[in-house]
Amino acid sequence: MRADPAEYRLVSPGNLQAVLSLLASEPAQWLPIAGGTDVMVLYSAGKLSNRKLINIWNIPELRQIEVFPDRIRIGAACTYTALRQHETVSREFPLLATAASWTGGIANQNRGTLGGNIANASPAADSLPALLVYDAEVTLISVRGERRVAYRNFHTDYKQTALAADELIRDISLQRRFSGYISHARKVGARNAQAISKVCLAALGQISNGTIRDVRLAMGSVAPIPLCLTETERALLGKQIEPSLIDSARRTVAKEIRPIDDIRSTARYRAAVAGNLVAEFLEKLVASETNT
Ligand SMILES: Cc1cc2nc3c(=O)[nH]c(=O)nc-3n(C[C@H](O)[C@H](O)[C@H](O)COP(=O)(O)OP(=O)(O)OC[C@H]3O[C@@H](n4cnc5c(N)ncnc54)[C@H](O)[C@@H]3O)c2cc1C
């Protein structure tokens, strides 16, 4: 059933304070809409239960990418195109720039926003594993003030988040301390473009003399929320990379993830691919040293 536009109301206050006041005046009644690439899919399918929409696309504070000496602050309504084109994001946070390049097609990247991806909270979302490995912090804002939440604690269960009904995601902060890491981003889908991930990986690592000095791993589509592979990280840290370690990492990954069967894939396939992607990353780490 298609939605009837006459049943919906859309307002566009154009400034942050007015948006926050409206959200506070009737909590859970007003739904923020940024790029609309998730909201309009629900609307078109007649599945958008909120009848009141508040436009946040044109709020200047939400559209900026600010670079500080120690961190970068990305406004929640920055698009994938803005992320891909930003020099510091591309150079220092390649996992995020790569995930932006995977997300839908060009039209989708011109409208879809990072804040929308986070709030929509799909476990298959492509940019979220990158935010986990980069230890992102999100700033949430409401008329009550603002608070910062470690992104690792933002997703509480399937499609459940720390965001209160009167809050907006204002920005996402990333510390500029990952330049010396080898990074590895992989998305496995039905095809290269316009496909939702069956499994995706964001990985960072440091190696010297064959030993893993630091490792950070996160995956999408393998659990109800985007998942940090903390057990696998622990099992790898300080170890020499050799075939037996790679085999045991595959087993730890399989224990740690909770994949399901759905229309895109099976739990068995996802578990096999998840292990392969981590193995591929470990081989890349070894090769990075051999090649220098
Ligand atoms: C054809 C197509 C292909 C796609 N391909 C991919 C893909 O490959 N990978 C992928 O990860 N996603 C994909 N998506 C999903 C979508 O593009 C992303 O999730 C996008 O980032 C959503 O951002 P948006 O601004 O469009 O969100 P909207 O649709 O505007 O909003 C989505 C949700 O987030 C909330 N929201 C938005 N901004 C904020 C904020 N600042 N604070 C609080 N809540 C907020 C809204 O209220 C709503 O609940 C695809 C979508 C389409 C239509």
The ligand as an SDF file (V2000), in Angstrom:
LIG
                    3D

 53 58  0  0  0  0  0  0  0  0999 V2000
   18.8210    2.6610   -2.9380 C   0  0  0  0  0  0  0  0  0  0  0  0
   19.4150    2.6620   -1.5440 C   0  0  0  0  0  0  0  0  0  0  0  0
   20.6310    2.0390   -1.3430 C   0  0  0  0  0  0  0  0  0  0  0  0
   21.2160    2.0400   -0.0660 C   0  0  0  0  0  0  0  0  0  0  0  0
   22.4160    1.4110    0.0970 N   0  0  0  0  0  0  0  0  0  0  0  0
   22.9970    1.3990    1.3140 C   0  0  0  0  0  0  0  0  0  0  0  0
   24.2600    0.7480    1.4960 C   0  0  0  0  0  0  0  0  0  0  0  0
   24.8590    0.2040    0.5680 O   0  0  0  0  0  0  0  0  0  0  0  0
   24.7950    0.7620    2.7440 N   0  0  0  0  0  0  0  0  0  0  0  0
   24.1740    1.3680    3.8120 C   0  0  0  0  0  0  0  0  0  0  0  0
   24.7220    1.3660    4.9250 O   0  0  0  0  0  0  0  0  0  0  0  0
   22.9700    1.9790    3.6550 N   0  0  0  0  0  0  0  0  0  0  0  0
   22.3720    2.0050    2.4550 C   0  0  0  0  0  0  0  0  0  0  0  0
   21.1460    2.6140    2.2820 N   0  0  0  0  0  0  0  0  0  0  0  0
   20.4830    3.2050    3.4670 C   0  0  0  0  0  0  0  0  0  0  0  0
   20.6130    4.7290    3.6440 C   0  0  0  0  0  0  0  0  0  0  0  0
   21.0420    5.4000    2.4730 O   0  0  0  0  0  0  0  0  0  0  0  0
   21.5540    5.0900    4.7930 C   0  0  0  0  0  0  0  0  0  0  0  0
   21.1590    4.4730    5.9990 O   0  0  0  0  0  0  0  0  0  0  0  0
   21.6460    6.6120    4.9920 C   0  0  0  0  0  0  0  0  0  0  0  0
   22.8230    6.8910    5.6910 O   0  0  0  0  0  0  0  0  0  0  0  0
   20.4750    7.2100    5.7740 C   0  0  0  0  0  0  0  0  0  0  0  0
   20.7090    8.6140    5.9090 O   0  0  0  0  0  0  0  0  0  0  0  0
   19.5360    9.6460    5.6020 P   0  0  0  0  0  0  0  0  0  0  0  0
   20.0540   10.9960    5.9050 O   0  0  0  0  0  0  0  0  0  0  0  0
   18.9730    9.4510    4.2490 O   0  0  0  0  0  0  0  0  0  0  0  0
   18.4710    9.1990    6.7140 O   0  0  0  0  0  0  0  0  0  0  0  0
   16.9310    9.5080    6.7990 P   0  0  0  0  0  0  0  0  0  0  0  0
   16.1840    8.6050    5.8950 O   0  0  0  0  0  0  0  0  0  0  0  0
   16.6640   10.9640    6.6840 O   0  0  0  0  0  0  0  0  0  0  0  0
   16.6900    9.0740    8.3220 O   0  0  0  0  0  0  0  0  0  0  0  0
   16.9130    7.7270    8.7260 C   0  0  0  0  0  0  0  0  0  0  0  0
   16.6010    7.6240   10.2220 C   0  0  0  0  0  0  0  0  0  0  0  0
   17.5580    8.3680   10.9610 O   0  0  0  0  0  0  0  0  0  0  0  0
   16.9320    9.3950   11.7340 C   0  0  0  0  0  0  0  0  0  0  0  0
   17.8600   10.5230   11.7030 N   0  0  0  0  0  0  0  0  0  0  0  0
   18.4670   11.0480   10.6100 C   0  0  0  0  0  0  0  0  0  0  0  0
   19.3480   12.0090   10.9920 N   0  0  0  0  0  0  0  0  0  0  0  0
   19.2900   12.0790   12.3420 C   0  0  0  0  0  0  0  0  0  0  0  0
   19.9650   12.8640   13.3270 C   0  0  0  0  0  0  0  0  0  0  0  0
   20.9040   13.7750   12.9980 N   0  0  0  0  0  0  0  0  0  0  0  0
   19.6590   12.6590   14.6230 N   0  0  0  0  0  0  0  0  0  0  0  0
   18.7370   11.7450   14.9800 C   0  0  0  0  0  0  0  0  0  0  0  0
   18.0750   10.9710   14.1080 N   0  0  0  0  0  0  0  0  0  0  0  0
   18.3460   11.1330   12.8000 C   0  0  0  0  0  0  0  0  0  0  0  0
   15.6000    9.6270   11.0810 C   0  0  0  0  0  0  0  0  0  0  0  0
   14.6490   10.1210   12.0110 O   0  0  0  0  0  0  0  0  0  0  0  0
   15.2480    8.2160   10.6070 C   0  0  0  0  0  0  0  0  0  0  0  0
   14.7480    7.4670   11.6790 O   0  0  0  0  0  0  0  0  0  0  0  0
   20.5320    2.6530    1.0350 C   0  0  0  0  0  0  0  0  0  0  0  0
   19.3000    3.2700    0.8200 C   0  0  0  0  0  0  0  0  0  0  0  0
   18.7280    3.2740   -0.4560 C   0  0  0  0  0  0  0  0  0  0  0  0
   17.3980    3.9430   -0.6490 C   0  0  0  0  0  0  0  0  0  0  0  0
  1  2  1  0
  2  3  1  0
  2 52  2  0
  3  4  2  0
  4  5  1  0
  4 50  1  0
  5  6  2  0
  6  7  1  0
  6 13  1  0
  7  8  2  0
  7  9  1  0
  9 10  1  0
 10 11  2  0
 10 12  1  0
 12 13  2  0
 13 14  1  0
 14 15  1  0
 14 50  1  0
 15 16  1  0
 16 17  1  0
 16 18  1  0
 18 19  1  0
 18 20  1  0
 20 21  1  0
 20 22  1  0
 22 23  1  0
 23 24  1  0
 24 25  2  0
 24 26  1  0
 24 27  1  0
 27 28  1  0
 28 29  2  0
 28 30  1  0
 28 31  1  0
 31 32  1  0
 32 33  1  0
 33 34  1  0
 33 48  1  0
 34 35  1  0
 35 36  1  0
 35 46  1  0
 36 37  1  0
 36 45  1  0
 37 38  2  0
 38 39  1  0
 39 40  1  0
 39 45  2  0
 40 41  1  0
 40 42  2  0
 42 43  1  0
 43 44  2  0
 44 45  1  0
 46 47  1  0
 46 48  1  0
 48 49  1  0
 50 51  2  0
 51 52  1  0
 52 53  1  0
M  END
$$$$
